[in-house]
Amino acid sequence: MSTIGSFEGLQPVSPKQEGDDQSSETDQLSTEEGDPGTVSGPRQTSRPPSVTESAPYPSPYHQPYISRKYFITRPGAIEPATEDLKGHIAKTSGEKIQGFWLSTETDHWNNEERILLVTDRILLICKYDFIMLSCVRLQWIPLSAVYGICLGKFSFPTVSLDKRQGEGLRIYRGSPEQQSLLSGWNPWSTEVPYATFTEHPMKYTSEKFLEICKSSGFMSKLVPAIQNAHRNSTGSGRGKGLMVLTEPILIETYTGLMSFIGNCNKLGYSFARGSVGF
């Protein structure tokens, strides 16, 4: 925002009276023609110094107006979500909750904000409506079924229109070869054998969001929980433990027109859009 500086250089200006224009023109002519008996220099017109100072343009996510467009940043938005999930865990399993995290799930269709919850035996992925303050969909992943985590930058097919920059993590609970063609192209399918996440764009708006959006904090709780679940599993298991790899993560967005439109308009977030918010 521009700031206003000192007004010391400003001088009062009296209103023009009739004949002022003629007087100024006469003065100018007399100055140009000169008087043989008078030595005078050209008339000098002083202008006040500029009083507008430019300020460095901050990151858009640090501006309160921009960040408030995301409903998650508004007071009283995140607390009902965590309380709802705590109540759901208490009724269904009664397990100890390791923590909550705010993240963005990335697939070949869109980026959508998610709440991640880790207990002793499950990873809970929640799609939450921060406008209506209600849970839309829950996905339970047994930690004993997770056999791999991949960390790295996103990569896309060369023909993709929606090549998003960034990095994230992918959690494997099944072989990608087992995925059917129908589930791969169905944006509502829950049979995809992996889930991909990246950090939420509101990570740097406050200390609170920095804490709950960090992927490193999520990984520090998820990896030990998976290892403990493998040790305590009574099933046959995979016998190889958990593999953590560092390599590019392929987002299979071919053409990507619908994904491009959705991400440009942030359709995966509870976002204020003028007179309509969804």
LORO-829006 format. One line per field, with one value per residue (C-alpha): x, y, z. Coordinates in pm, whole numbers, plus 50000, padded with zeros to 5 digits. Layout:
N
u <- c(X:...)
v <- c(Y:...)
w <- c(Z:...)
//
This chain:
278
u <- c(50000:50128:50208:50175:50488:50552:50347:50611:50680:50320:50221:49868:49734:49494:49207:49262:49109:49006:49310:49559:49622:49703:49935:50124:50160:50288:50543:50663:50701:50889:51123:51190:51245:51452:51509:51840:51870:51773:51951:51710:51712:51437:51142:51179:50876:50933:50732:50676:50855:50657:50475:50400:50635:50621:50626:50756:50477:50437:50356:49985:49926:50051:49781:49483:49235:49365:49396:49044:48906:48994:48724:48971:49153:48844:48796:48606:48657:48922:48807:48466:48638:48883:48609:48385:48665:48757:48397:48385:48701:48575:48249:48397:48735:48835:49198:49456:49489:49847:49757:49564:49705:49566:49681:49598:49527:49653:49533:49488:49162:49213:49373:49140:49198:49188:49218:49449:49423:49661:49578:49759:49609:49451:49506:49183:49143:48855:48700:48546:48311:48445:48146:47874:48114:48029:48213:48154:48351:48574:48831:48989:49328:49465:49825:49914:49820:50060:50384:50549:50586:50739:50875:50964:50871:50566:50616:50362:50324:50463:50116:49959:49815:49816:50180:50166:50489:50559:50647:50470:50436:50252:50126:50094:49855:49839:50010:49935:49912:49602:49414:49138:49102:48758:48879:49171:48938:48666:48728:48504:48663:48800:48977:49290:49574:49759:49699:49912:49942:50114:50123:49820:49863:49773:50075:50253:49958:50018:50214:49911:49878:50253:50236:49942:50038:50401:50456:50758:50539:50291:50569:50722:50401:50294:50611:50641:50267:50294:50597:50418:50108:50321:50478:50142:49957:49819:49766:50002:50157:50398:50705:50916:50820:50780:50977:51041:51169:51279:51190:50964:50591:50404:50066:49888:49709:49679:49557:49434:49181:48928:49206:49347:49010:48946:49283:49285:48951:49048:48737:48887:48889:48620:48682:48494:48410:48249:47880:47904:48122:48182)
v <- c(50000:50343:50564:50942:51134:51493:51787:52056:52116:52202:52570:52717:52808:53102:53078:53230:53571:53707:53852:53621:53437:53760:53867:53540:53563:53921:53819:53535:53765:54026:53760:53620:53966:54090:54443:54609:54764:54462:54134:53860:53484:53262:53221:52907:52703:52481:52162:51986:51654:51337:51227:50871:50597:50249:49945:49601:49371:49085:48725:48699:48441:48689:48943:48913:48989:48706:48453:48525:48402:48053:47965:47749:48062:48221:48205:47898:47696:47438:47371:47216:46988:46849:46810:46625:46384:46331:46240:46005:45823:45796:45634:45396:45276:45466:45473:45726:46014:46099:46431:46636:46793:47017:46911:46913:46588:46587:46350:46357:46550:46827:46964:46935:47029:46746:46689:46401:46215:45946:45698:45386:45176:45394:45693:45888:46116:46361:46588:46864:47145:47451:47657:47432:47294:46933:46622:46529:46205:45984:45737:45485:45336:45064:45146:44778:44787:45074:44937:45238:45616:45816:46168:46393:46656:46619:46514:46514:46366:46586:46639:46759:47113:47127:47087:47202:47291:47152:46847:46613:46258:45952:45677:45331:45073:44855:44796:45053:44763:44640:44963:44929:45170:45276:45367:45559:45788:45813:46119:45974:45630:45503:45206:45398:45213:45527:45882:46185:46494:46830:47118:47345:47693:47862:47714:48046:48260:48205:47999:47778:47688:47645:47376:47181:47209:47091:46763:46693:46699:46462:46221:46225:46074:45862:45656:45531:45457:45244:45058:44983:44870:44627:44482:44440:44309:43956:43909:43758:44097:44178:44077:44361:44644:45003:45140:45515:45630:45964:45996:46201:46148:46100:46272:46101:46406:46346:46659:46789:47046:46986:46969:47297:47472:47333:47429:47778:47847:47662:47444:47196:47448:47613:47950:48281:48358:48701:48671:48290:48088:47715)
w <- c(50000:49922:50218:50241:50328:50440:50312:50386:50015:49929:49888:49897:49554:49525:49280:48939:48875:48539:48364:48534:48209:48033:48314:48304:47926:47955:48218:47999:47695:47893:48023:47676:47514:47801:47930:47834:48175:48369:48403:48483:48447:48324:48550:48763:48864:49166:49207:49537:49575:49523:49836:49725:49841:49693:49919:49820:49699:49948:49876:49785:50057:50318:50234:50469:50190:49972:50254:50381:50050:50174:50426:50617:50740:50890:51268:51380:51060:51151:51508:51420:51170:51424:51686:51440:51354:51718:51792:51494:51603:51960:51843:51587:51710:52021:51906:52012:51764:51668:51509:51251:50937:50665:50320:49950:49769:49411:49143:48767:48803:49055:49370:49670:50032:50285:50657:50744:51071:51193:51470:51586:51308:51040:50816:50780:50476:50516:50258:50467:50362:50547:50435:50578:50843:50764:50656:50291:50259:50473:50349:50586:50502:50735:50813:50795:50423:50344:50204:50041:50052:49769:49817:49525:49271:49048:48688:48405:48058:47783:47632:47956:47966:48345:48451:48810:48983:49326:49525:49759:49881:49758:49990:49833:49971:49661:49332:49057:48810:48996:48924:48668:48378:48502:48851:48704:48509:48773:48995:49270:49276:49610:49449:49344:49526:49628:49753:49666:49883:49875:50121:50150:49990:50321:50496:50551:50662:51034:51283:51340:50974:50937:51205:51068:50698:50709:50527:50747:51057:50895:50792:51140:51279:50982:50933:51295:51304:50987:51122:51450:51260:51056:51368:51541:51235:51277:50903:50654:50576:50302:50498:50356:50591:50479:50184:50167:49826:49683:49316:49083:49132:48804:48782:48494:48356:47983:47801:48136:48015:48293:48551:48420:48448:48795:48936:48783:48957:49278:49254:49499:49785:49995:49835:49816:49452:49451:49530:49522:49760:49719)
//
